[in-house]
Amino acid sequence: MINFDEEIKNFHPSLEIDDVEKVAKAENAVEDLTDLMLEVMYGKKKDK
């Protein structure tokens, strides 16, 4: 039988997942900034 309390004590989140989350957030920020600049330059808004 699995001892869940013992398993939780041994659990360590994957560093790769944390890194992916940071990269995804950074890419979204760049895309948001690019979209904003394009709207300002061309006076257009995207339909959402």
N, CA, C, O and CB atoms as a CASP TS submission, in Angstrom:
PFRMAT TS
TARGET T0000
AUTHOR 0000-0000-0000
METHOD Language model
MODEL 1
PARENT N/A
ATOM      1  N   MET     1       0.845  -1.188   0.000  1.00  0.00           N
ATOM      2  CA  MET     1       0.000   0.000   0.000  1.00  0.00           C
ATOM      3  C   MET     1       0.892   1.254   0.000  1.00  0.00           C
ATOM      4  O   MET     1       1.956   1.266   0.618  1.00  0.00           O
ATOM      5  CB  MET     1      -0.962  -0.003   1.235  1.00  0.00           C
ATOM      6  N   ILE     2       0.454   2.279  -0.683  1.00  0.00           N
ATOM      7  CA  ILE     2       1.234   3.508  -0.805  1.00  0.00           C
ATOM      8  C   ILE     2       1.024   4.374   0.432  1.00  0.00           C
ATOM      9  O   ILE     2      -0.107   4.608   0.859  1.00  0.00           O
ATOM     10  CB  ILE     2       0.842   4.285  -2.087  1.00  0.00           C
ATOM     11  N   ASN     3       2.125   4.843   0.997  1.00  0.00           N
ATOM     12  CA  ASN     3       2.071   5.771   2.125  1.00  0.00           C
ATOM     13  C   ASN     3       2.168   7.182   1.541  1.00  0.00           C
ATOM     14  O   ASN     3       3.261   7.658   1.235  1.00  0.00           O
ATOM     15  CB  ASN     3       3.232   5.491   3.178  1.00  0.00           C
ATOM     16  N   PHE     4       1.024   7.842   1.388  1.00  0.00           N
ATOM     17  CA  PHE     4       0.982   9.148   0.723  1.00  0.00           C
ATOM     18  C   PHE     4       1.755  10.216   1.485  1.00  0.00           C
ATOM     19  O   PHE     4       2.381  11.078   0.868  1.00  0.00           O
ATOM     20  CB  PHE     4      -0.454   9.593   0.549  1.00  0.00           C
ATOM     21  N   ASP     5       1.723  10.175   2.814  1.00  0.00           N
ATOM     22  CA  ASP     5       2.465  11.167   3.595  1.00  0.00           C
ATOM     23  C   ASP     5       3.963  11.061   3.315  1.00  0.00           C
ATOM     24  O   ASP     5       4.648  12.075   3.184  1.00  0.00           O
ATOM     25  CB  ASP     5       2.190  10.985   5.101  1.00  0.00           C
ATOM     26  N   GLU     6       4.463   9.841   3.226  1.00  0.00           N
ATOM     27  CA  GLU     6       5.877   9.633   2.939  1.00  0.00           C
ATOM     28  C   GLU     6       6.214  10.060   1.505  1.00  0.00           C
ATOM     29  O   GLU     6       7.272  10.642   1.265  1.00  0.00           O
ATOM     30  CB  GLU     6       6.252   8.159   3.159  1.00  0.00           C
ATOM     31  N   GLU     7       5.333   9.776   0.572  1.00  0.00           N
ATOM     32  CA  GLU     7       5.553  10.166  -0.818  1.00  0.00           C
ATOM     33  C   GLU     7       5.584  11.681  -0.968  1.00  0.00           C
ATOM     34  O   GLU     7       6.407  12.208  -1.717  1.00  0.00           O
ATOM     35  CB  GLU     7       4.468   9.575  -1.712  1.00  0.00           C
ATOM     36  N   ILE     8       4.714  12.381  -0.277  1.00  0.00           N
ATOM     37  CA  ILE     8       4.676  13.847  -0.351  1.00  0.00           C
ATOM     38  C   ILE     8       5.957  14.442   0.210  1.00  0.00           C
ATOM     39  O   ILE     8       6.455  15.437  -0.317  1.00  0.00           O
ATOM     40  CB  ILE     8       3.458  14.400   0.410  1.00  0.00           C
ATOM     41  N   LYS     9       6.500  13.854   1.266  1.00  0.00           N
ATOM     42  CA  LYS     9       7.759  14.342   1.828  1.00  0.00           C
ATOM     43  C   LYS     9       8.898  14.218   0.824  1.00  0.00           C
ATOM     44  O   LYS     9       9.807  15.047   0.813  1.00  0.00           O
ATOM     45  CB  LYS     9       8.103  13.577   3.105  1.00  0.00           C
ATOM     46  N   ASN    10       8.855  13.200  -0.008  1.00  0.00           N
ATOM     47  CA  ASN    10       9.916  12.958  -0.982  1.00  0.00           C
ATOM     48  C   ASN    10       9.700  13.687  -2.301  1.00  0.00           C
ATOM     49  O   ASN    10      10.572  13.658  -3.170  1.00  0.00           O
ATOM     50  CB  ASN    10      10.037  11.488  -1.242  1.00  0.00           C
ATOM     51  N   PHE    11       8.560  14.336  -2.463  1.00  0.00           N
ATOM     52  CA  PHE    11       8.229  14.998  -3.717  1.00  0.00           C
ATOM     53  C   PHE    11       9.024  16.282  -3.886  1.00  0.00           C
ATOM     54  O   PHE    11       9.120  17.092  -2.964  1.00  0.00           O
ATOM     55  CB  PHE    11       6.739  15.293  -3.783  1.00  0.00           C
ATOM     56  N   HIS    12       9.597  16.460  -5.081  1.00  0.00           N
ATOM     57  CA  HIS    12      10.284  17.691  -5.450  1.00  0.00           C
ATOM     58  C   HIS    12       9.805  18.059  -6.849  1.00  0.00           C
ATOM     59  O   HIS    12       9.916  17.243  -7.764  1.00  0.00           O
ATOM     60  CB  HIS    12      11.858  17.528  -5.394  1.00  0.00           C
ATOM     61  N   PRO    13       9.276  19.266  -7.040  1.00  0.00           N
ATOM     62  CA  PRO    13       8.802  19.644  -8.374  1.00  0.00           C
ATOM     63  C   PRO    13       9.953  19.665  -9.371  1.00  0.00           C
ATOM     64  O   PRO    13      11.097  19.956  -9.024  1.00  0.00           O
ATOM     65  CB  PRO    13       8.114  21.017  -8.334  1.00  0.00           C
ATOM     66  N   SER    14       9.626  19.358 -10.585  1.00  0.00           N
ATOM     67  CA  SER    14      10.618  19.350 -11.650  1.00  0.00           C
ATOM     68  C   SER    14      11.053  20.772 -11.971  1.00  0.00           C
ATOM     69  O   SER    14      10.220  21.657 -12.165  1.00  0.00           O
ATOM     70  CB  SER    14      10.061  18.661 -12.905  1.00  0.00           C
ATOM     71  N   LEU    15      12.343  20.982 -12.025  1.00  0.00           N
ATOM     72  CA  LEU    15      12.855  22.310 -12.371  1.00  0.00           C
ATOM     73  C   LEU    15      12.526  22.662 -13.813  1.00  0.00           C
ATOM     74  O   LEU    15      12.366  23.838 -14.142  1.00  0.00           O
ATOM     75  CB  LEU    15      14.368  22.376 -12.147  1.00  0.00           C
ATOM     76  N   GLU    16      12.426  21.674 -14.664  1.00  0.00           N
ATOM     77  CA  GLU    16      12.121  21.941 -16.061  1.00  0.00           C
ATOM     78  C   GLU    16      10.755  22.592 -16.217  1.00  0.00           C
ATOM     79  O   GLU    16      10.584  23.491 -17.041  1.00  0.00           O
ATOM     80  CB  GLU    16      12.181  20.656 -16.866  1.00  0.00           C
ATOM     81  N   ILE    17       9.798  22.150 -15.442  1.00  0.00           N
ATOM     82  CA  ILE    17       8.451  22.724 -15.518  1.00  0.00           C
ATOM     83  C   ILE    17       8.481  24.181 -15.091  1.00  0.00           C
ATOM     84  O   ILE    17       7.838  25.024 -15.717  1.00  0.00           O
ATOM     85  CB  ILE    17       7.463  21.929 -14.640  1.00  0.00           C
ATOM     86  N   ASP    18       9.209  24.480 -14.047  1.00  0.00           N
ATOM     87  CA  ASP    18       9.325  25.871 -13.607  1.00  0.00           C
ATOM     88  C   ASP    18       9.953  26.732 -14.691  1.00  0.00           C
ATOM     89  O   ASP    18       9.515  27.858 -14.927  1.00  0.00           O
ATOM     90  CB  ASP    18      10.151  25.961 -12.320  1.00  0.00           C
ATOM     91  N   ASP    19      10.977  26.206 -15.350  1.00  0.00           N
ATOM     92  CA  ASP    19      11.642  26.955 -16.413  1.00  0.00           C
ATOM     93  C   ASP    19      10.704  27.194 -17.592  1.00  0.00           C
ATOM     94  O   ASP    19      10.686  28.282 -18.167  1.00  0.00           O
ATOM     95  CB  ASP    19      12.894  26.213 -16.881  1.00  0.00           C
ATOM     96  N   VAL    20       9.933  26.184 -17.946  1.00  0.00           N
ATOM     97  CA  VAL    20       8.986  26.320 -19.055  1.00  0.00           C
ATOM     98  C   VAL    20       7.957  27.392 -18.733  1.00  0.00           C
ATOM     99  O   VAL    20       7.588  28.178 -19.605  1.00  0.00           O
ATOM    100  CB  VAL    20       8.286  24.975 -19.349  1.00  0.00           C
ATOM    101  N   GLU    21       7.492  27.432 -17.499  1.00  0.00           N
ATOM    102  CA  GLU    21       6.502  28.436 -17.098  1.00  0.00           C
ATOM    103  C   GLU    21       7.078  29.844 -17.244  1.00  0.00           C
ATOM    104  O   GLU    21       6.391  30.746 -17.724  1.00  0.00           O
ATOM    105  CB  GLU    21       6.043  28.195 -15.642  1.00  0.00           C
ATOM    106  N   LYS    22       8.321  30.036 -16.836  1.00  0.00           N
ATOM    107  CA  LYS    22       8.952  31.354 -16.949  1.00  0.00           C
ATOM    108  C   LYS    22       9.096  31.774 -18.406  1.00  0.00           C
ATOM    109  O   LYS    22       8.835  32.925 -18.757  1.00  0.00           O
ATOM    110  CB  LYS    22      10.325  31.350 -16.269  1.00  0.00           C
ATOM    111  N   VAL    23       9.509  30.843 -19.245  1.00  0.00           N
ATOM    112  CA  VAL    23       9.689  31.142 -20.661  1.00  0.00           C
ATOM    113  C   VAL    23       8.347  31.476 -21.303  1.00  0.00           C
ATOM    114  O   VAL    23       8.251  32.417 -22.091  1.00  0.00           O
ATOM    115  CB  VAL    23      10.353  29.957 -21.388  1.00  0.00           C
ATOM    116  N   ALA    24       7.314  30.710 -20.970  1.00  0.00           N
ATOM    117  CA  ALA    24       5.989  30.955 -21.551  1.00  0.00           C
ATOM    118  C   ALA    24       5.481  32.337 -21.171  1.00  0.00           C
ATOM    119  O   ALA    24       4.919  33.044 -22.007  1.00  0.00           O
ATOM    120  CB  ALA    24       4.990  29.882 -21.093  1.00  0.00           C
ATOM    121  N   LYS    25       5.672  32.723 -19.926  1.00  0.00           N
ATOM    122  CA  LYS    25       5.237  34.054 -19.493  1.00  0.00           C
ATOM    123  C   LYS    25       6.015  35.143 -20.218  1.00  0.00           C
ATOM    124  O   LYS    25       5.438  36.154 -20.620  1.00  0.00           O
ATOM    125  CB  LYS    25       5.406  34.208 -17.975  1.00  0.00           C
ATOM    126  N   ALA    26       7.300  34.950 -20.386  1.00  0.00           N
ATOM    127  CA  ALA    26       8.127  35.942 -21.069  1.00  0.00           C
ATOM    128  C   ALA    26       7.720  36.073 -22.534  1.00  0.00           C
ATOM    129  O   ALA    26       7.654  37.183 -23.062  1.00  0.00           O
ATOM    130  CB  ALA    26       9.612  35.566 -20.963  1.00  0.00           C
ATOM    131  N   GLU    27       7.446  34.944 -23.193  1.00  0.00           N
ATOM    132  CA  GLU    27       7.037  35.003 -24.594  1.00  0.00           C
ATOM    133  C   GLU    27       5.697  35.710 -24.738  1.00  0.00           C
ATOM    134  O   GLU    27       5.497  36.465 -25.689  1.00  0.00           O
ATOM    135  CB  GLU    27       6.957  33.595 -25.190  1.00  0.00           C
ATOM    136  N   ASN    28       4.785  35.478 -23.816  1.00  0.00           N
ATOM    137  CA  ASN    28       3.490  36.154 -23.875  1.00  0.00           C
ATOM    138  C   ASN    28       3.659  37.651 -23.706  1.00  0.00           C
ATOM    139  O   ASN    28       2.963  38.427 -24.360  1.00  0.00           O
ATOM    140  CB  ASN    28       2.546  35.607 -22.804  1.00  0.00           C
ATOM    141  N   ALA    29       4.562  38.068 -22.849  1.00  0.00           N
ATOM    142  CA  ALA    29       4.796  39.493 -22.639  1.00  0.00           C
ATOM    143  C   ALA    29       5.337  40.129 -23.904  1.00  0.00           C
ATOM    144  O   ALA    29       4.942  41.241 -24.255  1.00  0.00           O
ATOM    145  CB  ALA    29       5.766  39.720 -21.472  1.00  0.00           C
ATOM    146  N   VAL    30       6.233  39.445 -24.594  1.00  0.00           N
ATOM    147  CA  VAL    30       6.796  39.979 -25.835  1.00  0.00           C
ATOM    148  C   VAL    30       5.713  40.075 -26.899  1.00  0.00           C
ATOM    149  O   VAL    30       5.626  41.077 -27.608  1.00  0.00           O
ATOM    150  CB  VAL    30       7.963  39.097 -26.334  1.00  0.00           C
ATOM    151  N   GLU    31       4.886  39.040 -27.015  1.00  0.00           N
ATOM    152  CA  GLU    31       3.809  39.079 -27.999  1.00  0.00           C
ATOM    153  C   GLU    31       2.828  40.195 -27.682  1.00  0.00           C
ATOM    154  O   GLU    31       2.359  40.882 -28.590  1.00  0.00           O
ATOM    155  CB  GLU    31       3.080  37.735 -28.053  1.00  0.00           C
ATOM    156  N   ASP    32       2.510  40.386 -26.408  1.00  0.00           N
ATOM    157  CA  ASP    32       1.597  41.450 -26.024  1.00  0.00           C
ATOM    158  C   ASP    32       2.168  42.812 -26.386  1.00  0.00           C
ATOM    159  O   ASP    32       1.451  43.674 -26.894  1.00  0.00           O
ATOM    160  CB  ASP    32       1.298  41.383 -24.531  1.00  0.00           C
ATOM    161  N   LEU    33       3.447  43.008 -26.129  1.00  0.00           N
ATOM    162  CA  LEU    33       4.096  44.274 -26.450  1.00  0.00           C
ATOM    163  C   LEU    33       4.119  44.490 -27.960  1.00  0.00           C
ATOM    164  O   LEU    33       3.882  45.601 -28.433  1.00  0.00           O
ATOM    165  CB  LEU    33       5.527  44.310 -25.881  1.00  0.00           C
ATOM    166  N   THR    34       4.402  43.432 -28.716  1.00  0.00           N
ATOM    167  CA  THR    34       4.410  43.531 -30.176  1.00  0.00           C
ATOM    168  C   THR    34       3.027  43.897 -30.686  1.00  0.00           C
ATOM    169  O   THR    34       2.895  44.773 -31.541  1.00  0.00           O
ATOM    170  CB  THR    34       4.879  42.210 -30.809  1.00  0.00           C
ATOM    171  N   ASP    35       1.992  43.236 -30.171  1.00  0.00           N
ATOM    172  CA  ASP    35       0.622  43.547 -30.590  1.00  0.00           C
ATOM    173  C   ASP    35       0.275  45.000 -30.293  1.00  0.00           C
ATOM    174  O   ASP    35      -0.346  45.672 -31.116  1.00  0.00           O
ATOM    175  CB  ASP    35      -0.377  42.616 -29.894  1.00  0.00           C
ATOM    176  N   LEU    36       0.668  45.480 -29.136  1.00  0.00           N
ATOM    177  CA  LEU    36       0.393  46.859 -28.754  1.00  0.00           C
ATOM    178  C   LEU    36       1.092  47.840 -29.694  1.00  0.00           C
ATOM    179  O   LEU    36       0.503  48.833 -30.122  1.00  0.00           O
ATOM    180  CB  LEU    36       0.833  47.108 -27.308  1.00  0.00           C
ATOM    181  N   MET    37       2.344  47.550 -30.007  1.00  0.00           N
ATOM    182  CA  MET    37       3.084  48.441 -30.903  1.00  0.00           C
ATOM    183  C   MET    37       2.468  48.452 -32.297  1.00  0.00           C
ATOM    184  O   MET    37       2.388  49.504 -32.930  1.00  0.00           O
ATOM    185  CB  MET    37       4.556  48.018 -30.982  1.00  0.00           C
ATOM    186  N   LEU    38       2.031  47.290 -32.781  1.00  0.00           N
ATOM    187  CA  LEU    38       1.396  47.236 -34.097  1.00  0.00           C
ATOM    188  C   LEU    38       0.095  48.023 -34.110  1.00  0.00           C
ATOM    189  O   LEU    38      -0.217  48.696 -35.093  1.00  0.00           O
ATOM    190  CB  LEU    38       1.134  45.786 -34.506  1.00  0.00           C
ATOM    191  N   GLU    39      -0.665  47.943 -33.025  1.00  0.00           N
ATOM    192  CA  GLU    39      -1.908  48.710 -32.936  1.00  0.00           C
ATOM    193  C   GLU    39      -1.621  50.200 -32.977  1.00  0.00           C
ATOM    194  O   GLU    39      -2.338  50.955 -33.634  1.00  0.00           O
ATOM    195  CB  GLU    39      -2.674  48.355 -31.657  1.00  0.00           C
ATOM    196  N   VAL    40      -0.584  50.625 -32.284  1.00  0.00           N
ATOM    197  CA  VAL    40      -0.235  52.044 -32.265  1.00  0.00           C
ATOM    198  C   VAL    40       0.257  52.478 -33.645  1.00  0.00           C
ATOM    199  O   VAL    40      -0.114  53.550 -34.124  1.00  0.00           O
ATOM    200  CB  VAL    40       0.845  52.328 -31.189  1.00  0.00           C
ATOM    201  N   MET    41       1.080  51.662 -34.281  1.00  0.00           N
ATOM    202  CA  MET    41       1.648  52.025 -35.578  1.00  0.00           C
ATOM    203  C   MET    41       0.590  52.064 -36.679  1.00  0.00           C
ATOM    204  O   MET    41       0.587  52.977 -37.505  1.00  0.00           O
ATOM    205  CB  MET    41       2.745  51.046 -35.955  1.00  0.00           C
ATOM    206  N   TYR    42      -0.289  51.096 -36.693  1.00  0.00           N
ATOM    207  CA  TYR    42      -1.235  50.981 -37.791  1.00  0.00           C
ATOM    208  C   TYR    42      -2.635  51.410 -37.415  1.00  0.00           C
ATOM    209  O   TYR    42      -3.516  51.437 -38.274  1.00  0.00           O
ATOM    210  CB  TYR    42      -1.266  49.580 -38.288  1.00  0.00           C
ATOM    211  N   GLY    43      -2.867  51.745 -36.156  1.00  0.00           N
ATOM    212  CA  GLY    43      -4.175  52.203 -35.716  1.00  0.00           C
ATOM    213  C   GLY    43      -5.257  51.139 -35.842  1.00  0.00           C
ATOM    214  O   GLY    43      -6.432  51.455 -36.027  1.00  0.00           O
ATOM    215  N   LYS    44      -4.854  49.882 -35.740  1.00  0.00           N
ATOM    216  CA  LYS    44      -5.808  48.792 -35.877  1.00  0.00           C
ATOM    217  C   LYS    44      -5.873  47.997 -34.578  1.00  0.00           C
ATOM    218  O   LYS    44      -4.906  47.919 -33.820  1.00  0.00           O
ATOM    219  CB  LYS    44      -5.425  47.876 -37.056  1.00  0.00           C
ATOM    220  N   LYS    45      -7.020  47.422 -34.350  1.00  0.00           N
ATOM    221  CA  LYS    45      -7.176  46.527 -33.224  1.00  0.00           C
ATOM    222  C   LYS    45      -7.566  45.161 -33.728  1.00  0.00           C
ATOM    223  O   LYS    45      -8.310  45.036 -34.701  1.00  0.00           O
ATOM    224  CB  LYS    45      -8.215  47.059 -32.233  1.00  0.00           C
ATOM    225  N   LYS    46      -7.059  44.128 -33.062  1.00  0.00           N
ATOM    226  CA  LYS    46      -7.420  42.762 -33.423  1.00  0.00           C
ATOM    227  C   LYS    46      -8.807  42.455 -32.891  1.00  0.00           C
ATOM    228  O   LYS    46      -9.178  42.913 -31.810  1.00  0.00           O
ATOM    229  CB  LYS    46      -6.386  41.747 -32.875  1.00  0.00           C
ATOM    230  N   ASP    47      -9.564  41.693 -33.636  1.00  0.00           N
ATOM    231  CA  ASP    47     -10.851  41.221 -33.141  1.00  0.00           C
ATOM    232  C   ASP    47     -10.603  40.024 -32.251  1.00  0.00           C
ATOM    233  O   ASP    47      -9.910  39.080 -32.631  1.00  0.00           O
ATOM    234  CB  ASP    47     -11.817  40.861 -34.306  1.00  0.00           C
ATOM    235  N   LYS    48     -11.172  40.074 -31.071  1.00  0.00           N
ATOM    236  CA  LYS    48     -11.004  38.958 -30.142  1.00  0.00           C
ATOM    237  C   LYS    48     -12.321  38.310 -29.854  1.00  0.00           C
ATOM    238  O   LYS    48     -12.381  37.348 -29.090  1.00  0.00           O
ATOM    239  CB  LYS    48     -10.360  39.416 -28.849  1.00  0.00           C
TER
END
